[in-house]
Amino acid sequence: MSTRPTLYPYMQYRDAPAAIAWLEKAFGFRTVAAHPDGNGGIAHAELGYGNGMIMLGTRRDNGLPMTMPGEAGGNTQGVYVVVKDADAVYARAQAAGAEVVMSIRDTDYGSRDFSVRDPEGHLWSFGTYMPDFPKEA
């Protein structure tokens, strides 16, 4: 079995170039690939974090019925990112202007975590809890 991830969250942003810059600054993502759409947006981008990755692009009508968080009246999903130092990421996110949804805290299951929204309203949670990964998924 491959050790490469097989699950890649995908998001759309109204201003994908700005979102990419913000995700790098606020959370420490790194751009692996970014393909312009020819209209000032991003057709497809891949951002890495640790051994995981997300994909994103500029919002467009591509047949996927995706709704932006503000249009849905709130979040319909979120992304959880495992980090070694939740306090450092929390401070970095706050410095970048992330909207704090849940302040950093210690949980009853042994994690130190927090949740924030990015400038376009997507929900991000970061914590030290690493779920057990089944041998066969």
JOVEN-V78540 format. One record per pair of residues at least 6 apart in sequence whose C-alpha atoms are under 8 Angstrom apart, sorted by the first residue. I is the first residue (numbers start at 0). GAP is how many residues later the second one is. Records with the same first field share a line. If there is no record, write none. Layout:
I->GAP / GAP
This chain:
3->47
4->46 / 47 / 48
7->44 / 45 / 46 / 47
8->44 / 45 / 46 / 70
9->44 / 45 / 46
10->43 / 44 / 45 / 46
11->44 / 45 / 46 / 47 / 54 / 56
12->6 / 43 / 44 / 45 / 46 / 55 / 107
13->44 / 45 / 106
14->26 / 43 / 44
15->25 / 26 / 40 / 41 / 42 / 43
16->24 / 25
18->100
19->11 / 27
21->74
22->6 / 95
23->6 / 7
24->67 / 71
25->63 / 66 / 67 / 68 / 69 / 70 / 71 / 72
26->62 / 65 / 66
27->21
28->18 / 19 / 20
29->17 / 18 / 19
30->14 / 15 / 16 / 17
31->13 / 14 / 15 / 16
32->11 / 12 / 13 / 14
33->8 / 9 / 10 / 11 / 12
34->7 / 8 / 9 / 10
35->6 / 7 / 8
36->6 / 7
40->16 / 17
41->15 / 16
42->14 / 15
43->11 / 12 / 13 / 14
44->10 / 11 / 12
45->7 / 8 / 9 / 10
46->6 / 7 / 8
47->6
67->53
68->6 / 7 / 51 / 52 / 53
69->50 / 51
73->47
74->46 / 47 / 48
76->46
77->44 / 45 / 46 / 47
78->44 / 45 / 46
79->44 / 45 / 46 / 47
80->43 / 44 / 45 / 46
81->44 / 45 / 46 / 47 / 48
82->6 / 43 / 44 / 45
83->43 / 44
84->43
85->18 / 26 / 27 / 28 / 40 / 41 / 42
86->17
88->37
89->14 / 24
92->23
93->6
97->18 / 19 / 20 / 21
98->17 / 18 / 19 / 20
99->15 / 16 / 17
100->13 / 14 / 15 / 16
101->12 / 13 / 14
102->10 / 11 / 12
103->8 / 9 / 10 / 11
104->7 / 8 / 9
105->6 / 7
106->6
108->20
109->19
110->16 / 17 / 18
111->15 / 16 / 17
112->12 / 13 / 14 / 15 / 16
113->11 / 12 / 13
114->8 / 9 / 10 / 11
115->7 / 8 / 9
116->6 / 7
117->6
